[in-house]
Structure formats: structure tokens, C-alpha cells
Amino acid sequence: MRIGIVSDIHDDVTTLRTALTALRREGVEQVVSLGDAFDSCKPGDPGVEVASLLHEAGAVGVWGNHDVGLSHEVSAEVRELAAPSLLEFAARLQPQLTLEGCRFSHIEPWRDPRRVEDLWAFDGMPDTDVQARRSFDVVPERLLFLGHFHLWLAMRRSLGRVEWDGQSAIRLSAPDRYLVVVAPIVEGWCAVLETGDFVLTPIRCSVQPRLDPTAAAQRTG
């Protein structure tokens, strides 16, 4: 199966549209959003168009720290304010998602996405053996995909951080387990995962991506 992965859209309608076009060209069968799709929700806001594009693409996904209030325990105030079409799409987002033996989440899977405190917590990136092991130890899936951190990162359960800059495809070979952070749409990136041979291919979806994929994130989504 070919899975298209988009993360941290943050209302960037233009880049999302380009990304979805690129993913269709790549023959993607399912689009997965890793959260923080919306920063706005009122009729006429860009978040509503983001929801429409994802809906038209048949996307599934998870919520993030920026859009949890549109998906989980939505308040009466938000229901009054937000566009119904956005709420309808957001209601289908999950805390975490499993597909084709992979786990998709916005934050590390050992954190609870139903808790705002966990969604907004930051005590370092999962770029050390100790940090990555916390995720490997709580879920059974071999491949774990995250958003949130606004960079490319691959951690291998047996050998630690993989020397990979997000500029080329990476083979996530069995039986090793991998934790992969996917760089964001808002910085000009998406990805294709081929579950037949476990190859993840980064896709540039803007002319000049604004993210230096070798740099540590200065902020999280």
C-alpha cells in the first residue's frame, strides 16, 4: 500500500494543495494527516479549506495540540463558532491511528493525546535512545510515525539515531523497529510510505522548502 503522509499543515492551504497533487501523482492510496491541520475554524477561514481538501482526498488522521479542541471534547462555544464542515471532518480524527501495521500519532505514543498537558508538553525531542525507547516500549507496531517536531528524524530501536537528513528515501527494513518524525507541510514537505518494501520517500511540495532538514527544530507544532 502507498500511504501519503502530511503533517502540521497549520492552515497552509497552498502547500497542502500542492502536496495532495504530488501524492496523487505518486499513486498514493491513502492520505494520513499527523495533526495540527488547523489553526482556524470559522467560516471563511483557511482552516475550513484545509478540512475540505483533506476530506476530498479521503484523508484519515489524528489531532494535534493546535486542533484538539475541534476533535475531542468540543465545547459549546467552539461548536457555535466553527464551520460545520470543519467540525464534521475533525470529528473523524483519532488520538492515534494504526494502519498497515504502522502507528501514526502527533506526539510520541507514550503520551496521552487526550490530555492537553501531554499534547503541549516538551521535554526534548525523541532523538536519544532513552527518549525513543519510551515509545517503542508502550506500543507493538514496528513503525511509528510522528509529527509535531517540524523536522525529519529517524530512530532505530536497535541502533539509535539513523544518519538521515530527509533529502532522500529511507528503507525501514524489518525486523528493526523505527520511530520516524515527518517534516511539516508548513515547511514544504510531505512523504510517501510504501508498505510493500517499507521505503519512506520525502516529497518536496513547495519550490523552496523553508526547513533545513539537518537542523534541530526551533519550535514544535
C-alpha positions as CSV (number, residue, x, y, z in Angstrom):
1,M,0.0,0.0,0.0
2,R,1.2,3.5,-0.8
3,I,0.4,5.9,2.1
4,G,0.8,9.7,1.7
5,I,1.7,11.4,5.0
6,V,1.1,15.1,5.7
7,S,1.8,16.7,9.0
8,D,1.5,20.1,10.7
9,I,-0.4,21.9,7.9
10,H,-1.2,24.9,10.1
11,D,-3.7,26.3,7.6
12,D,-1.2,26.4,4.8
13,V,-3.8,25.8,2.0
14,T,-1.4,26.5,-0.9
15,T,1.2,24.0,0.1
16,L,-1.3,21.4,1.1
17,R,-3.0,21.6,-2.3
18,T,0.4,21.1,-4.0
19,A,1.2,18.2,-1.7
20,L,-2.0,16.4,-2.4
21,T,-1.5,16.8,-6.1
22,A,2.0,15.4,-5.7
23,L,0.7,12.5,-3.7
24,R,-1.9,11.7,-6.3
25,R,0.8,11.7,-8.9
26,E,2.7,9.2,-6.7
27,G,-0.2,6.8,-6.8
28,V,-1.0,7.2,-3.1
29,E,-3.9,5.0,-1.9
30,Q,-4.5,6.6,1.5
31,V,-3.6,10.0,2.9
32,V,-2.8,10.3,6.6
33,S,-2.6,13.6,8.5
34,L,-0.4,13.7,11.6
35,G,-2.2,16.5,13.3
36,D,-2.1,20.3,13.6
37,A,-4.1,20.6,10.4
38,F,-6.0,23.7,11.5
39,D,-5.1,26.9,13.2
40,S,-8.5,28.5,12.4
41,C,-12.1,27.2,12.2
42,K,-14.6,29.9,11.4
43,P,-16.5,30.1,8.1
44,G,-14.2,31.7,5.5
45,D,-11.0,30.9,7.5
46,P,-8.2,28.9,5.8
47,G,-8.8,26.0,8.2
48,V,-12.1,25.3,6.6
49,E,-10.5,24.9,3.2
50,V,-7.8,22.6,4.7
51,A,-10.6,20.4,6.0
52,S,-12.3,20.4,2.6
53,L,-9.1,19.4,0.8
54,L,-8.4,16.6,3.3
55,H,-12.0,15.4,3.0
56,E,-11.9,15.4,-0.8
57,A,-8.6,13.4,-0.6
58,G,-10.3,10.8,1.6
59,A,-7.7,11.5,4.4
60,V,-7.7,10.0,7.8
61,G,-5.6,11.1,10.7
62,V,-5.1,12.2,14.2
63,W,-5.5,15.5,16.1
64,G,-2.6,17.6,17.4
65,N,-2.1,20.2,20.1
66,H,-3.4,23.0,17.9
67,D,-6.6,21.4,16.8
68,V,-7.5,19.0,19.7
69,G,-10.4,21.4,20.7
70,L,-12.0,20.8,17.3
71,S,-11.9,17.0,17.6
72,H,-12.0,16.0,21.2
73,E,-14.4,17.2,23.9
74,V,-15.5,20.1,21.6
75,S,-17.0,22.9,23.7
76,A,-20.4,24.5,23.0
77,E,-18.6,27.8,22.3
78,V,-16.4,26.2,19.6
79,R,-19.4,24.4,18.1
80,E,-21.2,27.8,17.8
81,L,-18.1,29.4,16.3
82,A,-16.7,26.8,13.9
83,A,-17.8,25.9,10.4
84,P,-19.9,22.7,10.5
85,S,-17.9,21.1,7.6
86,L,-14.7,21.5,9.5
87,L,-16.2,20.1,12.7
88,E,-17.6,17.1,10.7
89,F,-14.1,16.3,9.4
90,A,-12.3,17.0,12.7
91,A,-14.7,14.6,14.5
92,R,-13.3,11.7,12.5
93,L,-9.7,12.4,13.6
94,Q,-8.4,10.0,16.3
95,P,-6.0,10.3,19.2
96,Q,-3.7,7.7,17.5
97,L,-4.2,5.7,14.3
98,T,-3.0,2.3,13.2
99,L,-2.8,1.4,9.5
100,E,-1.0,-1.4,7.7
101,G,0.9,-2.3,10.8
102,C,2.1,1.2,11.4
103,R,1.1,3.6,14.2
104,F,0.5,7.3,13.4
105,S,0.3,10.0,16.1
106,H,1.0,13.7,16.5
107,I,3.1,13.3,19.6
108,E,5.1,10.4,21.0
109,P,2.8,7.4,21.5
110,W,3.7,7.1,25.2
111,R,2.0,10.4,25.8
112,D,-1.8,10.6,26.0
113,P,-3.3,12.8,23.2
114,R,-6.5,13.2,25.2
115,R,-4.6,15.2,27.8
116,V,-3.8,18.8,26.8
117,E,-0.9,18.7,29.2
118,D,0.7,15.9,27.2
119,L,-0.1,17.4,23.8
120,W,1.7,20.6,24.8
121,A,4.5,19.1,26.9
122,F,8.0,19.4,25.6
123,D,11.0,17.9,27.4
124,G,13.2,17.3,24.4
125,M,12.9,15.6,21.0
126,P,12.8,11.8,20.7
127,D,16.3,11.8,19.3
128,T,18.1,9.8,22.0
129,D,17.8,6.0,22.8
130,V,16.2,6.8,26.1
131,Q,13.5,9.1,24.7
132,A,12.8,6.8,21.7
133,R,12.6,3.7,23.8
134,R,9.7,5.2,25.8
135,S,7.6,5.0,22.6
136,F,8.9,1.6,21.5
137,D,8.1,0.1,24.9
138,V,4.4,1.1,25.0
139,V,3.1,0.1,21.5
140,P,3.6,-3.0,19.5
141,E,3.8,-1.6,15.9
142,R,7.1,-1.9,14.2
143,L,6.9,1.5,12.5
144,L,5.9,4.7,14.4
145,F,5.3,8.0,12.7
146,L,5.0,11.4,14.4
147,G,4.6,15.0,13.5
148,H,4.8,17.9,15.9
149,F,8.6,18.5,15.9
150,H,8.9,20.2,12.5
151,L,11.9,18.2,11.2
152,W,13.0,14.9,9.7
153,L,14.2,12.3,12.2
154,A,14.6,8.5,12.2
155,M,15.4,6.4,15.3
156,R,16.1,2.7,15.0
157,R,15.3,0.6,18.1
158,S,18.5,-1.5,17.9
159,L,21.0,1.1,16.8
160,G,19.7,4.6,17.8
161,R,19.6,7.6,15.5
162,V,19.8,7.0,11.8
163,E,22.1,9.2,9.7
164,W,19.4,10.6,7.5
165,D,18.7,14.2,6.5
166,G,15.3,13.8,4.9
167,Q,16.7,14.6,1.4
168,S,16.4,11.0,0.1
169,A,14.3,7.9,0.6
170,I,15.0,5.6,3.6
171,R,14.3,1.9,3.8
172,L,12.8,0.9,7.2
173,S,13.8,-2.7,7.0
174,A,12.4,-5.5,9.1
175,P,12.8,-6.7,11.7
176,D,14.1,-3.5,13.1
177,R,11.6,-1.1,14.6
178,Y,11.7,2.6,13.7
179,L,10.4,5.9,15.0
180,V,10.2,8.5,12.3
181,V,9.3,12.2,12.6
182,V,7.8,13.6,9.4
183,A,8.7,17.2,8.5
184,P,5.7,19.6,8.1
185,I,3.6,20.8,5.2
186,V,4.0,24.3,6.5
187,E,7.7,24.0,5.8
188,G,7.2,22.4,2.4
189,W,7.3,18.7,2.9
190,C,5.2,15.6,2.7
191,A,6.1,11.9,2.3
192,V,5.1,8.6,0.7
193,L,5.4,5.3,2.6
194,E,5.4,2.1,0.5
195,T,4.4,-0.7,2.9
196,G,5.4,-3.4,0.5
197,D,9.1,-2.7,0.8
198,F,9.0,-0.3,3.7
199,V,10.5,2.7,1.9
200,L,9.7,6.2,3.1
201,T,10.2,8.9,0.4
202,P,10.2,12.6,1.4
203,I,8.5,14.8,-1.2
204,R,9.1,18.5,-1.6
205,C,5.8,20.2,-2.0
206,S,7.0,23.8,-2.3
207,V,9.5,25.3,-4.6
208,Q,11.8,26.3,-1.8
209,P,11.2,24.4,1.4
210,R,11.7,26.6,4.4
211,L,13.0,23.8,6.6
212,D,16.7,22.9,6.9
213,P,16.1,19.1,7.4
214,T,19.5,18.7,9.1
215,A,18.8,21.3,11.8
216,A,17.1,20.7,15.1
217,A,13.6,22.1,15.5
218,Q,13.5,25.5,17.0
219,R,9.8,25.1,17.7
220,T,7.2,22.4,17.8
221,G,3.8,22.3,16.1
